[in-house]
Amino acid sequence: MNFKDQMQRDLSSVFMNTEEFADFFTINGCAIKAVEDGEDLIRRIQTDYGGMAIGDLMLHVPETEWAKVPKVSNPPHQGDAVTVGKIPAIVFTCARNQGMLDIIFQYKRK
């Protein structure tokens, strides 16, 4: 087994294990496994965006999980409208990273 194969195996068996790191999030009515990363969101706000609030939620989602989400592009594009739980949101940014999608969501304000 090579390194890439081992990383893919670890993604599902360790990182996306709901008893260890991952949780279920409902996006557009579909429950998917993802890992919330508030610390990375704060770091990006501070270092990449000069302290400007850019989003409310950052999720690391396997590309295979995101493929289950209906009514949104795969991978999502900036500005795509979604519902996170029952909260309307838009995709602020999405980056591919070793079979994962790093997605930052902004909740819509009234």
DSSP file (Angstrom, degrees, kcal/mol; ACC not computed):
  #  RESIDUE AA STRUCTURE BP1 BP2  ACC     N-H-->O    O-->H-N    N-H-->O    O-->H-N    TCO  KAPPA ALPHA  PHI   PSI    X-CA   Y-CA   Z-CA
    1    1 A M              0   0    0      0, 0.0     2,-0.1     0, 0.0     0, 0.0   0.000 360.0 360.0 360.0 132.2    0.0    0.0    0.0
    2    2 A N     >  -     0   0    0      1,-0.1     4,-2.1     4,-0.0     5,-0.2  -0.354 360.0 -96.8 -90.7 176.9    1.4    3.4   -0.9
    3    3 A F  H  > S+     0   0    0      1,-0.2     4,-2.4     2,-0.2     5,-0.2   0.889 121.6  51.7 -61.7 -43.1    1.1    6.7    1.0
    4    4 A K  H  > S+     0   0    0      1,-0.2     4,-2.1     2,-0.2    -1,-0.2   0.902 109.9  49.5 -63.1 -41.2   -1.9    8.0   -1.0
    5    5 A D  H  > S+     0   0    0      1,-0.2     4,-2.1     2,-0.2    -1,-0.2   0.910 110.9  50.2 -63.2 -41.6   -3.9    4.7   -0.4
    6    6 A Q  H  X S+     0   0    0     -4,-2.1     4,-2.6     1,-0.2    -2,-0.2   0.890 108.7  52.3 -64.7 -39.1   -3.1    4.9    3.3
    7    7 A M  H  X S+     0   0    0     -4,-2.4     4,-2.2     2,-0.2    -1,-0.2   0.919 109.4  49.0 -62.9 -42.9   -4.3    8.5    3.4
    8    8 A Q  H  X S+     0   0    0     -4,-2.1     4,-1.5     2,-0.2    -1,-0.2   0.897 111.9  49.2 -63.1 -40.2   -7.6    7.6    1.8
    9    9 A R  H  X S+     0   0    0     -4,-2.1     4,-2.6     1,-0.2     5,-0.3   0.922 111.4  48.9 -64.5 -43.8   -8.1    4.7    4.2
   10   10 A D  H  X>S+     0   0    0     -4,-2.6     4,-2.4     1,-0.2     5,-1.9   0.850 103.0  63.1 -64.6 -34.2   -7.4    7.0    7.2
   11   11 A L  I  <>S+     0   0    0     -4,-2.2     5,-2.4     3,-0.2    -1,-0.2   0.945 114.7  30.6 -55.1 -49.8   -9.8    9.5    5.9
   12   12 A S  I  <5S+     0   0    0     -4,-1.5    -2,-0.2     3,-0.2    -1,-0.2   0.888 125.9  41.1 -79.9 -38.4  -12.7    7.1    6.2
   13   13 A S  I  <5S+     0   0    0     -4,-2.6    -3,-0.2    -5,-0.2    -2,-0.2   0.773 133.2  10.2 -85.4 -24.1  -11.6    5.0    9.1
   14   14 A V  I ><5S+     0   0    0     -4,-2.4     3,-1.4    -5,-0.3     7,-0.5   0.756 128.2  40.1-116.2 -64.0  -10.2    7.7   11.4
   15   15 A F  I 3 <S+     0   0    0     -5,-1.9     7,-0.4     1,-0.3    -3,-0.2   0.871 123.4  39.4 -63.7 -39.9  -10.8   11.3   10.3
   16   16 A M  T 3 <S+     0   0    0     -5,-2.4     2,-0.5    -6,-0.4    -1,-0.3   0.242  84.0 123.3 -95.5  13.3  -14.5   10.7    9.3
   17   17 A N    X>> -     0   0    0     -3,-1.4     4,-1.7     1,-0.2     3,-1.6  -0.651  56.3-149.4 -74.3 119.9  -15.2    8.4   12.2
   18   18 A T  T 345S+     0   0    0     -2,-0.5    -1,-0.2     1,-0.3     6,-0.1   0.616  96.2  57.5 -71.0 -10.4  -18.2    9.9   14.0
   19   19 A E  T 345S+     0   0    0      4,-0.1    -1,-0.3     0, 0.0    -2,-0.1   0.569 119.8  27.7 -90.4  -9.9  -17.0    8.5   17.2
   20   20 A E  T <45S-     0   0    0     -3,-1.6    -2,-0.2    -6,-0.2    -5,-0.1   0.777 136.5 -22.6-111.6 -68.7  -13.6   10.3   16.9
   21   21 A F  T  <5S+     0   0    0     -4,-1.7    15,-0.3    -7,-0.5    -3,-0.2   0.772 104.0  80.0-119.1 -45.0  -13.7   13.5   14.9
   22   22 A A      < -     0   0    0     -5,-1.2     2,-0.3    -7,-0.4    13,-0.2  -0.225  47.5-170.8 -78.3 158.8  -16.6   13.8   12.4
   23   23 A D  E     -A   34   0A   0     11,-2.7    11,-2.3     9,-0.1     2,-0.5  -0.870  31.7-100.4-132.8 168.7  -20.2   14.8   13.0
   24   24 A F  E     -A   33   0A   0     -2,-0.3     2,-0.4     9,-0.2     9,-0.2  -0.825  36.9-173.6 -93.3 133.0  -23.3   14.6   10.8
   25   25 A F  E     -A   32   0A   0      7,-2.8     7,-2.9    -2,-0.5     2,-0.7  -0.970  20.4-133.7-123.2 140.7  -24.3   17.9    9.2
   26   26 A T  E     +A   31   0A   0     -2,-0.4    59,-3.7     5,-0.2     2,-0.5  -0.858  25.9 178.4 -99.6 114.9  -27.5   18.4    7.3
   27   27 A I  E >  S-AB  30  84A   0      3,-2.6     3,-2.1    -2,-0.7    57,-0.2  -0.973  74.2 -15.4-117.7 122.9  -26.9   20.3    4.0
   28   28 A N  T 3  S-     0   0    0     55,-2.5    -1,-0.2    -2,-0.5    56,-0.1   0.859 130.5 -53.4  50.3  39.0  -29.9   20.9    1.8
   29   29 A G  T 3  S+     0   0    0     54,-0.3     2,-0.5    56,-0.3    -1,-0.3   0.472 116.0 114.0  81.6   2.0  -31.7   18.3    3.7
   30   30 A C  E <   -A   27   0A   0     -3,-2.1    -3,-2.6    40,-0.1     2,-0.5  -0.926  62.7-135.2-112.5 125.7  -29.0   15.6    3.3
   31   31 A A  E     +A   26   0A   0     -2,-0.5     2,-0.3    -5,-0.2    -5,-0.2  -0.666  33.4 171.4 -79.9 123.5  -27.0   14.3    6.3
   32   32 A I  E     -A   25   0A   0     -7,-2.9    -7,-2.8    -2,-0.5     2,-0.4  -0.933  34.9-110.5-130.2 155.4  -23.3   14.1    5.5
   33   33 A K  E     +A   24   0A   0     -2,-0.3     2,-0.3    -9,-0.2    -9,-0.2  -0.687  50.1 148.2 -83.6 136.0  -20.2   13.4    7.5
   34   34 A A  E     -A   23   0A   0    -11,-2.3   -11,-2.7    -2,-0.4     2,-0.5  -0.974  42.5-122.4-158.5 164.8  -17.9   16.4    8.0
   35   35 A V  E     -C   60   0A   0     25,-2.1    25,-2.5    -2,-0.3     2,-0.3  -0.975  23.3-139.8-117.4 123.5  -15.4   17.9   10.5
   36   36 A E  E     -C   59   0A   0     -2,-0.5     2,-0.3   -15,-0.3    23,-0.2  -0.604  15.5-169.2 -79.0 140.3  -16.1   21.4   11.8
   37   37 A D     >  +     0   0    0     21,-2.4     4,-1.7    -2,-0.3     5,-0.1  -0.648  20.7 160.2-135.6  78.9  -12.9   23.5   12.1
   38   38 A G  H  > S+     0   0    0     -2,-0.3     4,-2.3     1,-0.2     5,-0.2   0.826  77.3  57.8 -66.2 -33.0  -13.5   26.7   14.0
   39   39 A E  H  > S+     0   0    0      2,-0.2     4,-2.3     1,-0.2    -1,-0.2   0.914 107.3  45.9 -66.5 -42.5   -9.8   27.1   14.8
   40   40 A D  H  > S+     0   0    0      2,-0.2     4,-2.7     1,-0.2    -1,-0.2   0.878 110.9  54.2 -68.1 -36.4   -8.8   27.1   11.1
   41   41 A L  H  X S+     0   0    0     -4,-1.7     4,-2.4     2,-0.2    -2,-0.2   0.935 110.1  46.4 -60.9 -45.9  -11.6   29.5   10.3
   42   42 A I  H  X S+     0   0    0     -4,-2.3     4,-2.4     2,-0.2    -2,-0.2   0.916 112.1  51.3 -62.8 -43.2  -10.3   31.9   13.0
   43   43 A R  H  X S+     0   0    0     -4,-2.3     4,-3.0     1,-0.2     5,-0.4   0.924 110.9  47.8 -60.2 -44.5   -6.8   31.6   11.7
   44   44 A R  H  X>S+     0   0    0     -4,-2.7     4,-1.9     1,-0.2     5,-1.4   0.904 110.4  51.9 -64.3 -40.6   -7.8   32.3    8.2
   45   45 A I  H  <5S+     0   0    0     -4,-2.4     6,-3.1    -5,-0.2     4,-0.4   0.929 116.4  40.9 -59.5 -44.5   -9.8   35.3    9.3
   46   46 A Q  H  <5S+     0   0    0     -4,-2.4     4,-0.2     4,-0.2    -2,-0.2   0.897 129.0  25.4 -73.0 -41.6   -6.8   36.7   11.1
   47   47 A T  H  <5S+     0   0    0     -4,-3.0    -3,-0.2    -5,-0.2    -2,-0.2   0.873 129.9  32.5 -95.4 -40.1   -4.0   35.9    8.6
   48   48 A D  T  <5S+     0   0    0     -4,-1.9    -3,-0.2    -5,-0.4    -2,-0.1   0.755 128.1  32.3 -91.3 -25.2   -5.7   35.7    5.2
   49   49 A Y  S > <S-     0   0    0     -5,-1.4     3,-2.1    -4,-0.4    -1,-0.1   0.164 100.8-116.2-123.3  18.0   -8.4   38.3    5.5
   50   50 A G  T 3  S-     0   0    0      1,-0.3    -4,-0.2    -4,-0.2    -3,-0.1   0.774  77.4 -51.7  56.2  31.4   -7.0   40.9    7.9
   51   51 A G  T 3  S+     0   0    0     -6,-3.1    -1,-0.3     1,-0.3     2,-0.2   0.395  97.4 142.7  89.5  -3.9   -9.5   40.3   10.6
   52   52 A M    <   -     0   0    0     -3,-2.1     2,-0.5    -7,-0.4    -1,-0.3  -0.529  59.5-114.5 -71.5 133.9  -12.6   40.6    8.4
   53   53 A A        +     0   0    0     -2,-0.2    -1,-0.1     1,-0.2     3,-0.1  -0.577  44.1 167.5 -68.6 117.5  -15.4   38.2    9.2
   54   54 A I        -     0   0    0     -2,-0.5     2,-0.3     1,-0.3    -1,-0.2   0.633  55.6  -6.5-108.7 -19.3  -15.6   36.0    6.2
   55   55 A G        -     0   0    0      1,-0.1    -1,-0.3    51,-0.1    51,-0.3  -0.988  44.0-135.6-168.8 170.9  -17.8   33.2    7.4
   56   56 A D  S    S+     0   0    0     49,-3.3     2,-0.3     1,-0.3    50,-0.2   0.598  87.6  27.1-111.8 -19.2  -19.6   31.5   10.2
   57   57 A L  E     - D   0 105A   0     48,-1.6    48,-3.2   -16,-0.0     2,-0.5  -0.986  55.6-163.9-151.6 133.1  -18.8   27.8    9.7
   58   58 A M  E     - D   0 104A   0     -2,-0.3   -21,-2.4    46,-0.2     2,-0.4  -0.985  15.3-176.2-119.8 128.5  -15.9   25.9    8.2
   59   59 A L  E     -CD  36 103A   0     44,-2.7    44,-2.8    -2,-0.5     2,-0.6  -0.955  23.1-147.0-123.3 142.8  -16.3   22.2    7.3
   60   60 A H  E     +CD  35 102A   0    -25,-2.5   -25,-2.1    -2,-0.4    42,-0.2  -0.954  31.5 179.8-102.3 115.9  -13.9   19.6    6.0
   61   61 A V  E     - D   0 101A   0     40,-2.8    40,-3.0    -2,-0.6   -27,-0.1  -0.967  30.3-119.9-124.1 127.8  -16.0   17.4    3.8
   62   62 A P  E >>  - D   0 100A   0      0, 0.0     4,-2.3     0, 0.0     3,-0.7  -0.416  26.1-124.9 -61.0 141.0  -14.9   14.3    1.8
   63   63 A E  H 3> S+     0   0    0     36,-2.4     4,-1.6     1,-0.3    37,-0.1   0.858 112.2  57.3 -56.1 -34.8  -15.6   14.8   -1.8
   64   64 A T  H 34 S+     0   0    0     35,-0.4     4,-0.3     1,-0.2    -1,-0.3   0.840 107.5  47.1 -67.0 -32.5  -17.6   11.6   -1.8
   65   65 A E  H X4 S+     0   0    0     -3,-0.7     3,-1.8     1,-0.2     4,-0.4   0.921 109.2  52.8 -72.5 -44.5  -19.9   12.9    1.0
   66   66 A W  H >< S+     0   0    0     -4,-2.3     3,-1.8     1,-0.3    -2,-0.2   0.827  96.4  69.0 -62.0 -30.2  -20.5   16.2   -0.8
   67   67 A A  T 3< S+     0   0    0     -4,-1.6    -1,-0.3     1,-0.3    -2,-0.2   0.717  92.8  60.1 -60.9 -19.6  -21.5   14.3   -3.9
   68   68 A K  T <  S+     0   0    0     -3,-1.8    -1,-0.3    -4,-0.3    -2,-0.2   0.678  80.4 103.0 -79.3 -19.1  -24.6   13.3   -2.0
   69   69 A V    <   -     0   0    0     -3,-1.8     3,-0.5    -4,-0.4   -41,-0.1  -0.505  66.5-141.3 -74.4 123.6  -25.8   16.8   -1.4
   70   70 A P  S    S+     0   0    0      0, 0.0   -40,-0.1     0, 0.0     3,-0.1  -0.414  71.2  21.7 -82.3 159.4  -28.7   17.8   -3.7
   71   71 A K  S    S+     0   0    0      1,-0.1     2,-0.3    -2,-0.1    10,-0.1   0.757 101.7  89.9  63.5  31.4  -29.3   21.1   -5.5
   72   72 A V  S    S-     0   0    0     -3,-0.5    -1,-0.1     8,-0.1    10,-0.1  -0.990  80.0 -97.3-152.4 151.8  -25.7   22.4   -5.4
   73   73 A S        -     0   0    0     -2,-0.3    -4,-0.1     4,-0.1     7,-0.0  -0.257  43.5-105.1 -68.6 158.0  -22.7   22.1   -7.6
   74   74 A N  S    S+     0   0    0      1,-0.2    -1,-0.0     2,-0.1    -7,-0.0  -0.944 114.5  21.1-129.5 109.3  -20.0   19.6   -6.9
   75   75 A P  S    S-     0   0    0      0, 0.0    -1,-0.2     0, 0.0    19,-0.1   0.622 112.8-117.1 -72.0 162.8  -17.7   20.9   -5.8
   76   76 A P        -     0   0    0      0, 0.0     2,-0.3     0, 0.0    -2,-0.1  -0.301  25.3-138.6 -68.9 153.7  -19.6   24.0   -4.6
   77   77 A H    >   -     0   0    0      1,-0.1     3,-2.3    16,-0.1    14,-0.3  -0.768  32.6 -82.8-108.9 156.6  -18.8   27.4   -6.0
   78   78 A Q  T 3  S+     0   0    0     -2,-0.3    14,-0.2     1,-0.3     3,-0.1  -0.349 118.3  23.8 -55.7 131.3  -18.5   30.7   -4.2
   79   79 A G  T 3  S+     0   0    0     12,-3.5    -1,-0.3     1,-0.3    13,-0.1   0.285  82.4 146.1  93.3  -9.8  -22.0   32.1   -3.9
   80   80 A D    <   -     0   0    0     -3,-2.3    11,-2.0    11,-0.2     2,-0.4  -0.398  48.0-128.0 -60.1 133.6  -23.9   28.8   -4.1
   81   81 A A  E     + E   0  90A   0      9,-0.2     2,-0.3   -10,-0.1     9,-0.2  -0.712  39.7 159.4 -86.6 133.2  -27.0   28.9   -1.9
   82   82 A V  E     - E   0  89A   0      7,-2.6     7,-2.9    -2,-0.4     2,-0.5  -0.890  37.9-123.5-140.4 170.5  -27.4   26.1    0.6
   83   83 A T  E     - E   0  88A   0     -2,-0.3   -55,-2.5     5,-0.2     2,-0.7  -0.993  16.7-161.3-119.5 124.9  -29.2   25.3    3.8
   84   84 A V  E >  S-BE  27  87A   0      3,-2.9     3,-2.3    -2,-0.5     2,-0.7  -0.911  74.4 -42.3-105.8 108.4  -27.1   24.2    6.8
   85   85 A G  T 3  S-     0   0    0    -59,-3.7   -56,-0.3    -2,-0.7   -57,-0.1  -0.653 125.0 -33.1  67.1-115.1  -29.4   22.6    9.2
   86   86 A K  T 3  S+     0   0    0     -2,-0.7    -1,-0.3     2,-0.1   -59,-0.1   0.216 118.1 105.7-114.7  11.2  -32.3   25.0    8.9
   87   87 A I  E <   -E   84   0A   0     -3,-2.3    -3,-2.9    20,-0.0     2,-0.2  -0.825  69.3-130.3 -99.8 122.1  -30.1   28.1    8.4
   88   88 A P  E     +E   83   0A   0      0, 0.0    20,-2.6     0, 0.0     2,-0.3  -0.470  41.7 161.1 -66.3 138.4  -29.9   29.6    4.9
   89   89 A A  E     -EF  82 107A   0     -7,-2.9    -7,-2.6    18,-0.3     2,-0.3  -0.929  31.6-135.7-149.2 169.7  -26.3   30.2    3.9
   90   90 A I  E     -EF  81 106A   0     16,-2.4    16,-2.6    -2,-0.3     2,-0.6  -0.940  31.3-106.7-127.5 155.9  -24.0   30.8    0.9
   91   91 A V  E     - F   0 105A   0    -11,-2.0   -12,-3.5    -2,-0.3    14,-0.2  -0.729  30.3-176.7 -80.0 119.8  -20.6   29.2    0.1
   92   92 A F  E     -     0   0A   0     12,-3.0     2,-0.3    -2,-0.6    -1,-0.2   0.894  68.3 -14.6 -81.4 -44.8  -17.9   31.8    0.7
   93   93 A T  E     - F   0 104A   0     11,-1.3    11,-2.5   -16,-0.1    -1,-0.4  -0.989  54.9-165.7-156.3 153.3  -15.1   29.6   -0.5
   94   94 A C  E     - F   0 103A   0     -2,-0.3     2,-0.4     9,-0.2     9,-0.2  -0.979   9.1-177.6-143.7 131.0  -14.3   26.0   -1.3
   95   95 A A  E     - F   0 102A   0      7,-1.7     7,-3.1    -2,-0.3     2,-0.3  -0.985  24.1-128.5-129.4 140.1  -10.9   24.5   -1.8
   96   96 A R  E     + F   0 101A   0     -2,-0.4     2,-0.2     5,-0.2     5,-0.2  -0.697  30.0 174.7 -85.1 138.9   -9.9   20.9   -2.7
   97   97 A N  E >   - F   0 100A   0      3,-3.0     3,-1.2    -2,-0.3    -2,-0.0  -0.756  63.5 -40.8-151.8  96.3   -7.4   19.3   -0.4
   98   98 A Q  T 3  S-     0   0    0      1,-0.3     3,-0.1    -2,-0.2    -2,-0.0   0.883 124.5 -37.2  54.2  47.6   -6.3   15.6   -0.7
   99   99 A G  T 3  S+     0   0    0      1,-0.3   -36,-2.4   -37,-0.1   -35,-0.4   0.468 124.0 101.7  85.4   1.4   -9.8   14.3   -1.4
  100  100 A M  E <   -DF  62  97A   0     -3,-1.2    -3,-3.0   -38,-0.3     2,-0.5  -0.814  64.3-138.2-115.1 156.9  -11.5   16.7    1.0
  101  101 A L  E     -DF  61  96A   0    -40,-3.0   -40,-2.8    -2,-0.3     2,-0.8  -0.977   8.8-154.0-112.1 126.3  -13.3   19.9    0.4
  102  102 A D  E     -DF  60  95A   0     -7,-3.1    -7,-1.7    -2,-0.5     2,-0.5  -0.885  25.4-177.3 -98.1 106.4  -12.6   22.8    2.8
  103  103 A I  E     -DF  59  94A   0    -44,-2.8   -44,-2.7    -2,-0.8     2,-0.5  -0.906  18.9-162.2-116.6 130.4  -15.8   24.8    2.7
  104  104 A I  E     -DF  58  93A   0    -11,-2.5   -12,-3.0    -2,-0.5   -11,-1.3  -0.950  14.5-161.3-108.7 127.4  -16.5   28.1    4.5
  105  105 A F  E     -DF  57  91A   0    -48,-3.2   -49,-3.3    -2,-0.5   -48,-1.6  -0.848   8.7-154.6-108.4 142.6  -20.2   29.1    4.8
  106  106 A Q  E     - F   0  90A   0    -16,-2.6   -16,-2.4    -2,-0.4     2,-0.2  -0.973  20.4-132.2-111.2 127.5  -21.7   32.5    5.5
  107  107 A Y  E     - F   0  89A   0     -2,-0.5     2,-0.4   -18,-0.2   -18,-0.3  -0.568  26.6-112.5 -75.4 142.5  -25.1   32.5    7.1
  108  108 A K        -     0   0    0    -20,-2.6     2,-0.3    -2,-0.2    -1,-0.1  -0.603  30.7-146.5 -76.2 131.6  -27.6   34.8    5.5
  109  109 A R              0   0    0     -2,-0.4    -1,-0.0     1,-0.1    -3,-0.0  -0.745 360.0 360.0 -98.4 146.3  -28.5   37.7    7.7
  110  110 A K              0   0    0     -2,-0.3    -1,-0.1     0, 0.0    -2,-0.0   0.440 360.0 360.0 -87.4 360.0  -32.0   39.3    7.7
